[in-house]
Amino acid sequence: MVPCSPASGASDAMEVGSLPVELWRVILAYLPLPDLGRCCQVCLAWRELILSLDNTRWRQLCLGCPECRHPNWPSRPHQEPPSWREALKQHAMCTRTWTQNGPELQSTACLLFFRRRKDRRVWHVGPGCEFETLRGALGAAGPYDRVVLHPGVYEEQAEVALKVPVELVGLGRLGEVALLVCMDQQCPTARLCNLVFMPPWFSTVVYKTSWGHVQLDNCNFEGAQLQIRGPGTCQARFCSFSQGSSAHLLGVVLSLLDSCDFSGSDTASVTIEGPPVSERNWACKHLAALARTFPSCGGASGNNSPLTAAAGGHQTPGAQAKKEHASIEDWQRRTGVDAMCQGTVIEDGWSDGDRSEGEEENRDAGGTDNGKKPLPLDYKIPCDHHGLSHLLKPRPDGTLPLASSPDPPSATPVPLTFQQELDRDPEAQMLAASTLGCILRRCLFREGKGGVHLSNYGQARLEGNVFRGLNYGVRCIQNSTVVMLRNEVCECRASGVFLRLSAQGLIAENNIHSNGEAGLDIRKGANPIIVCNKIHSGLRSGVVVLGNGKGSIRSNQIYNNKEAGVYILFSGNPVVSGNHIFQGQAAGIAINENGRGMITENVIKENQWGGVDIRRGGDPILRNNHICHGYSDGVVVGERGRGLIEGNCVYCNKGCGVWVMSSSLPQLLGNYITHNCMYGLAVFCRKDPETAEAREGNWPGQEGGGGGGEAGSGDRRGAEAEGREGQENLNEEGELFAWESDLESEDERHSARRCVSVALVESNCMSYNGAVGLYVKSSEPLNVFANLVNGNRGTGVAVLQSGQLTRLVTNCVLGNGRGGVTVERDCRVELRGNGVYKNAGHGVSFCGSGQIVENDVVGNRGYGVQVSGSADVKVLRNRVQPAQGCGVAVLGPVKGLVHDNLLFQGHPGSKKALLHMDPGNESCVLRNNSVLRHNSSCTSAPPWVLENPPPRPLAGSPSGPSSSQYPSRLAIAVTSRISATVESGCHNGSMFCSIL
């Protein structure tokens, strides 16, 4: 019935068409494998018919093969393979690798080789067979003979040497043939199939080779050790290592462990040690070719992973795969927050919701309508062409820039794909294509101490494996190199992946979740490339980099971790770029204890605490990130924090945009800080008790204090707590804190960057925030240069405490919901070259000491400049036009000098004097001030304009977020330092001050 030759293709095709296809499938389902192959060669119609039997006959043949198991065993045994026929083909190719050695150049020797293989004998071992002992059968076997072991237990009291190529096969079901032997392979190749290995009384090593190739199919190792030493090679498929069994590979050039199950290990299940030796055996090229033919195992990290649902069903939101669009209204609905936060009271003695005395007078004097009466166009001084006006003008396409848009940014960048990352990174591309060392594919590591351990320049490639329920998944140390692709690492009691001591490699497209410590732990000079992974649902941080650890962490999705998504401390210095870090239960990124790092172009959103938290010597570069939709502050710079914070978009956070406190030295350059529910930028400081140092260094979980409750306890820990709690894990891995002595000194650490002795706030846009745009309560000096502060619900700039000089220079304070600039008593402030325009309260309300020099204060609804209380101030060369009310008002026992100011009359209906001073004041001098009033009789008078110079801030002053300008502007003679601590139990800092 079955044709044996393709000679009669046309007639066979007609014969196929004479019966229903279903009937042919029933008939062909009875054919053995060789006959199915012959039928495929008849013609195209027959080939298509045979291939259509994939889910029936091919599946039956594949599962019925005694030498292999389900193609997706052991990690996904219930998942169907894409093709049963392809799975059987792969198995057939793999099982023949051991026979492919032999001469290839001399034809006579090649013919002899194949004839010898064809004529090989089969020896039976067991009771009543030719041999009763394994040693006897091996002594008689010739090259490439098959030794069949019948069911039973075979024990040898001394080491058994394999001196000729041989195949050992157990008869019956797996588990019926057990060997208690120690075998030393001394021949080029061997194959072992369907056997159970248990250690003899004198050794835990049951099989070893130092130069030949061994192929292991469908074997079990129970409490035993497999040892391969280079240039020896190993290919193991569908093997089980249990009860403390392990594989040790020393200096291997190439070995392959495919679809193996490792469980219950006392140490690492697979240990790879030493660099690949220079010598290669015959099997290396065959194993390399076989590795390249493997199908991609992409299911390990996708949503089809069997452990994803078991881990709590944390799926990446679909919005991550495309551009995310958001509006302020959507965010308010999600968080239940009124983003405007009108009248929010933060300080005990001051509220940005309270109107000043002058504003109340103005409202009472003119009535409700008069208080809102616009300035007539004939007398309005144009001030729209100031030096920062380009930040407010519509773009050529008609859209509004961030600084003037009433809506927050509508889209965030999406992470790059793995292929895009490879295209731009030749080193990652080279690592992804490498096949040196040990290759582990589709293996399951479970319920033991460790998964894979690499040391002393070892190399490994891990692809499509599952690591579950171990102490650690992968540990790579001592200059070793690991390539991890599409693995799942979950439920480890410590960290999922450890990298130490200058380890390196590529970790890509893995699903790392639900681990007891960090998902990835990088330290001691390790420098891996970590791209396109999902790192989530951890009981501690997502990624920890410390102890001079480095690394490139790019395009990952890091979410729903109990502590910081990325935690950098103790001189860790990674590149963190293009990641989405979201929905964390603590900070998005925390930089602590002299941590550094280049943090660029990330999307950090929806985290419970600060999007980025910098403190205790942390000194990162934070550039061009989107920090948004957080449930606390966007950026927190805490005790002794440093860093360059440049070009970020910080918006729609429930707390402040940027919160700076306590002796910090950040540089804030060119950031957009918009649409945050509270302050745009808050600089806070108050003297604290002796315990301030200790409290600032700890997360609230150590204190048990303030608002965190059980949810806060242990969620955020200080670096000291991290070290103490991690010590058990470090000691368990055989390490102490010796790396602390290797840390760079403070001087060395900062030698590569310009020394910064004070803080700097320059060229930022603080717009549309729910309270004050810039809030200052500091006992340290502060420089605020060339910022745009506009559209905030509260005062534009409020200085409530400034023990040392705060300089406000060349800023534009525009259209804020309260006053423009407010300076409270006992504050030292200099205002120079600013433009204060169209604010709803006083332009400048000043109660402290300092200078108000060469500012333009125009179109504000309250007084232009109000100096009151016991102020000691010089008001010099300003141009002032109030909408209504006084231009300059000196109220109370003010000391100082008011001279050379130019005052323009505002609304014609205003009855307030342009220049007013209380009659009893004898300590303030008014001199050479000019007053310009409306002349109703002269209709041809030219309109008033601000010229010589034009409206301030001047265009020649530092302006606009342009990173190329920053280095030249950092050499300003007077910069500042910000210091802030939070008093115990008070609510006078961040709205979540207890967690900071």
PEHUHU-V191187 format. One record per helix or strand of 3 or more residues. SS is the DSSP state (A for helix, B for strand). FROM is the first residue (numbers start at 0). LEN is the number of residues. If there is no record, write none. Layout:
BEGIN
[[SS:FROM:LEN] [SS:FROM:LEN]]
END
This chain:
BEGIN
[[A:5:12] [A:20:8] [A:32:8] [A:43:8] [A:53:11] [A:83:12] [A:96:3] [A:106:12] [B:121:4] [A:133:7] [B:144:5] [B:151:4] [B:159:3] [B:165:5] [B:176:4] [B:182:3] [B:188:5] [B:195:3] [B:204:5] [B:212:5] [B:219:3] [B:224:5] [B:232:5] [B:239:3] [B:245:5] [B:253:5] [B:260:3] [B:267:6] [A:283:9] [A:297:3] [A:305:5] [A:317:4] [A:327:8] [A:356:15] [A:388:3] [A:417:7] [A:425:8] [B:436:5] [B:443:3] [B:449:6] [B:458:5] [B:465:3] [B:471:5] [B:480:5] [B:487:3] [B:496:3] [B:503:5] [B:510:3] [B:519:4] [B:526:5] [B:533:3] [B:542:4] [B:551:3] [B:556:3] [B:565:3] [B:574:3] [B:579:3] [B:588:3] [B:597:3] [B:602:3] [B:611:3] [B:620:3] [B:625:3] [B:634:3] [B:641:5] [B:648:3] [B:657:4] [B:663:6] [B:671:3] [B:680:4] [A:691:5] [A:699:4] [A:708:4] [A:718:14] [A:736:6] [A:745:5] [B:759:3] [B:764:3] [B:773:5] [B:781:4] [B:787:3] [B:796:6] [B:805:4] [B:811:3] [B:820:3] [B:827:5] [B:834:3] [B:843:3] [B:848:5] [B:855:5] [B:864:4] [B:871:5] [B:878:4] [B:887:4] [B:894:5] [B:901:3] [B:914:3] [B:923:4] [B:929:3] [A:962:7] [A:992:3]]
END
